[in-house]
């Protein structure tokens, strides 16, 4: 029986990128050797994910600390004169204020069980963004609390412990095939891939193009349990 829904936050409930984040990318691009803003963005995400993988357990670091190191590396790589501290301050503003997708609040109001946000981030960013968007989940579980980041299964196991639930009692929803889908399933949790861009769906993955469709898929899963 499904008793709760776990949801990723950035990229699923709220926009991963936004005007402030794009402003940061443009600042770096205009003062650097990068050939395009897209090149800056690709480098950022590749390097950021690598740093996340190394910052777990006894080596855990907050998103604040990882992002600062990532800006330092990125600016050196592209020979930019921007200040990593100033860029991080703007990104923190983005993380605290990014807008929710229009289907997020209706989904949370319509779903027939408690919703928990399970996300790679620091508490202060997620709590601020949830409050700004007037989103009120049953709980918010972050990598800062768990000291592990997705796709590591430990963050999901920590979330299960906090919610007092068994893996069979939860469905996780997220936009990342690796972080959300593979990570949740390593912890024995069923998942739904939020595929807003209509990408090709890998074999065996349950997907939906928006949270309205997720609600339909979720209700069908609940009937089968």
N, C-alpha and C positions, 0 to 999 in steps of 0.2 A: 504493500500500500504506500503510495506517495504522500508524504506528510509535509514536505517543504520543497521550495525551489531555491536553488543557489543561482545567482546571476553575477557575471562579470560586470564591471562598472564602466570604465573608460572604453569606448568603442562598442558597447552593448547598450548601456543605459544612457550614457552621455557621449557626446562627440569626442573622439580621440584627438582630432585636430580642430582648430577654430581660428578666429581672426588673430588672437594674440600669438598662438603658436606659429601661424604663418608669417606674422610680423617678425618673429625671432629668426625664422628660416631666411627671410628676405634680408635681414640685417647682416647675417653671416655671409650670404651669397654676394651681396654688394661690396663687401670688404675683403673678399677672399679670392682664391684662385679657382674656385669651383666653376664648372661650366654651366650649371643650372641650379635652381632651387631644389629640383628633384634629386640631384646628386647629393646635396647637403642632407636632405631628408633620408635618403637611402643609407648614407654613412652613419647618420645619427642612430637609426634603428638597428642596424647591424651591430654597431659597437655597443649600444645600450643593452641589447639582448645578451651579448657575450659577457658583459660585466654582471648582468643579473645572474647568469648561470654560475658564476664564481662566488657570488655573495649570498651563501646559504648556510644555515646552521651556525657553527662556531665562527664562521667567516662572514656572517650576515652584515650587510650595510643597508642603510635606509635609502629610499629613492632620492632624497635630497643629496646625500653624499655621492651616490652613483652618478646622478645627473651632473653634479659639479665636475667630477672627474671626466665625464663624457664630453662636456663642453670644453674643458681644457684640452683634451685629446683632439677633438674636432677642429678647434681653432688652430691648433698647431699643424694639423694635417693639411688644412686649407690655407694656412698662412694668413689668418684673419687677425685684425687688430682689435676686435671687439673684446669686451670684458666678460669673462665667464660668470662672474658673480652677478653682474647686471642682467645677463641673459637668463640665468637661473631664476632671478627674482621675477622676471616677466613670465617664465614658464610656470612658476609656482602660482602666479595670479591666474594663469590659464587653468591649471589643475583645480583651483579652488572655485572657479566661476564658470567652467565650460557648460554649455547648455545641454539639457536632456533632449533626447530624440522625442518627437511628438507622440510616439506610440508607447513611451516608457510608463508614464503615469497611468494611462488607461489600462495597460496590461497589469500593473501592480494592483490596481483597484478591482480588476475582473478575476484575477487568478484565485482559485478556491483554497489556497493554503498559504502559510507564512512565506515571505520572501526574505532571503539573506543576500547581501552583496558580499562576494568573495573576490578580492581584487589585489593585484600587485600595486601597492601604493603605500604612502604614509598616512596615518590616521588623519592628520590635520587637513590634508587635501580632500579626502573622500567625504569626511564629515561636513566640511564647509560646502562642497559642491552639492551634496545631498540636501543640506539645509537651504541653499540658494534656490534649488529647483523644487523645494517643498516635497521631497521624497522621504517617506517614512517606512523603511523596511523593518522587519522584525529584528534584524541585527546587521552590523557591518563588521566584516572580518577582513583584515588586511595582511599583507606580507610583513608589515612592521610588527604586528601582533604575533604572527606564526613564526617569524624569523626564517621563513622559506617563501620563495616566489614560484608561481606557476612557470613552467609545467611540472614542477616537483609535486609529487603526490602529498607531501607532508602538509602543505597549506590546506588541502582538501580534508585530510584527516583531522587537522586542527579545527576546521570549521564544523566537521561532524561532531567532534567532542564538545565544542561550544554550544551547538544546537541540541545536543543530546539525541542524535539520530544515527541510524544504521545506514550504510551506503545504499541499500535497497529502498530506502524511504525518501530518497532525494533525486531530483533531476537538476543538472547544471546546464545553464544557458550561457553561451559566450560566442564571441566573433572570431576567436583565434583557434584554428584547427589544432595547433600544437599546444598552446597554453591552456585552452579551455577544454577541448574535446579529448585529446590524448591524456592530458593531465588528470582530468576527472575520471576517465576510464581506468587509469592506473590505480586509482583509489577505489575502484569498484562502483563508481557512480555513473548512472545513465546520463547521456548528454544530448543536447540539441544545438546544432551549429546555427548561429544567426548569420545567414549568408545574404547580407543586404545588397551586395553587388552582383548577385546571380552568378557566382563563379561555379565552375565544374565541381560536382559533389563526389568525393571519393567513395568507393564501394564500402558499404556498411555504416556510413555516417547518416544520421537523421538530421535533416536540415530544414530551415524555413527562411523565407525572404524578409520577414518583418515580425515584430512581436505580436501582431494580430494573428499571423499564421502560426507562430509559436504557441499561442494560446489554444488554437485548434488541435495542434499536434499533441500538446500536453494533456488536453482533456481526453484525447483518444488513448494516450498512454495510461491515464488514470483509470479508464474503464477496463483496461486489460489486466490491471493489477488486482 
